């Protein structure tokens, strides 16, 4: 089967679409998506992606409900044997609600990707549409790759301000000598 494109709308959390995350020696961009309604969940189920549905109580993210995490690896090995090739990917494209590019990437002569456009920090609770490529992954079922994020209703993430003192290198703390506590003697009955 050739790859297919699915577009799923929902509220998002922890949109790491500019700086990759790392887990088990693999770097990737990711976004957690809480599909908006039953129709959006139906699109996910129809895609047959091998993704675990997780639940967030909203304590830290401010969004409560079931969600899925879409990823895009920074690089991936394709082929077998001598035909193996390492493919490097750019971060996902970011577009506005009218599909106008906000952030995109152009490859330079060295094969590196240069970001174009103004960075938009996507905050938790923003409504987005994730464009995801779904493909056969052999015995693993259906794999996926996050291609683009369309911002429908932005809640801009504003990073906390750092005090001037916080920006300076903290002074190393001196180790405090702790008194050794002797274990309490227990009465032993014979």
N, C-alpha and C positions, 0 to 999 in steps of 0.2 A: 504494500500500500504506500502510495506517495504521502508526503506530509500534508496536513490540513491546518488551516488557521481557525482558531476559535477566539471570540471576543467576549469577555465576561466582565460585567459591571458589578461594582460593590464598593464598600467602604474599605479603606486600607489602613494598615499600621506598619510602622518600621520600614518605610520605603528606602531601601539601600540601593539606589539606582545610579549613584555617582562613584562611591568608594566601595569596592567589593568586601564582602564578609568572607570569613574563612572557617572551614570545618573539615576535619580529617584530611588536611593537606590539599584541599580543593578550594579555590577562590571562586566566588560567584556573586552576582548582584541578585537581590531578592526583594520581594514585596509580599506581605501577607494580605490576602483579600477575603473579605466577608461578603459573599454574594448577596445582592440586594433583596432578591425574592426567589420564589420557586422556579420561575423561568430561567433565572441565571444559574441556579443549582442544576437545572435540567441540562443546560449547555455543558456544565462541568461533567455530569454523569455521561452524557452522550460522547464526550471526547475520550472516555475510558483511560484518562491519565492515571498513572500509578502514584497518586498522592494521598497522603494521610490527612483526613479531616481532623482538625484539632479544635479545642475550645478555649476561649479566653474569657475570663470573668470580668474583664474591663478595669481591674484595679489599677494597673500601670498604664495600659494603652488607651484607656477611656472608651474603648469599643468592646462591647460584649457580644458573644455569639460564637458560632462555628466558622472556621476559616480554613483556607488552603494557602500554601506558600508556593509562589511561582519563582523559579530561579533561571539564571542565565550564567553558565560557566564562563570564566575569562578565557579558558582554552580547553580543547578537547582533542583526544587522539582518535583519528578515523582510519579505517583500513586494517589489514592484517598482514603479518609477516613483513616482507621487504617493502610492501606498499603502504606501511603505516606513515601517516602524516599528522603533524600537530597543527590544528587550526586554532587561530587566535580570534576571539570575538571582541567587538566593541561593546560598551554598555548599551542598555536598551535606549531607544529613542523616546523622547518626551514630547508630546504634542498637546495642543490646547483642544477645547471642546469642538472647534471647527476643523480639526485635523491639521492645523498649521503647526509646523515644527517649532518647538521652543528650544530644545537641546538635541543636537545630533552630532555625529562623529564622522570625521574624514580621515582616511588613512594616508599617511605621508609615505615618502619613498623608502623609509626604513621599516615600514610595516607597523608603525605605531599609530595609535588613534588620537587625533586632536579634537577636543571638545569645541563645538561651535554653539553660539547662542548664549543666553543668560540662564544660569542655574536657577531652578525653581525648587525650593525645599518643600517637599510634600509632607504635610503633617498628618498625624494620626486622625482618623475620622474623615479625611478627604474622600470624595466620591470619584472613583477612577474607572476606566475600562482597560483591562489588561488584554493585550493582543499576544496570543500564545501559539507557537507552532507546535503541533503534536505529530510525532513520528513513531514508526515501529522501532522498538529497542530489543529485538530478538526475543530471547527467553524472558526478558524483564517486562514484556508487555508494551505499553505505550510510554514513551519518554516525552518530555516537553522542553521548550526553550522560550523564555520571556523575550518577546521581540520589541514591544513598545508599551508605553503607559500613556493613556489619554486622560488628561485632567478635566473632569466635568465640573466639580465643585471643590475648589481648593480651600483647605485650612492650612495656611502657611506655617511651617515649622520655624519657630524663632529660637535659635540656640541660646541657652542661658549666658548672660554676660559674665565675663571673668573679671575679678578685681585685679588691679595692678599687682597686688601682693601674690595672687594666685598664679599669675603668669611667670613670676620669678621662680627660679629653682629653689625648692624647699631645702632648708638646712637639714642635714642628716641628724636624726635624734641620737643622743648618746644612750648607750645601753644602760639601763638602771640595774643596779645590783639588787637582786631579790633575796630576801632571807629564805634560807632553806627551811622548810617545815619538816619536822621529823614526824613520821607516821605515828599516829596515836597507838599506844600499846593496848592490845586487846587482852582481856583476861582469858586465859585458857583453862578450861575445866578438864581435869584428868579423870 
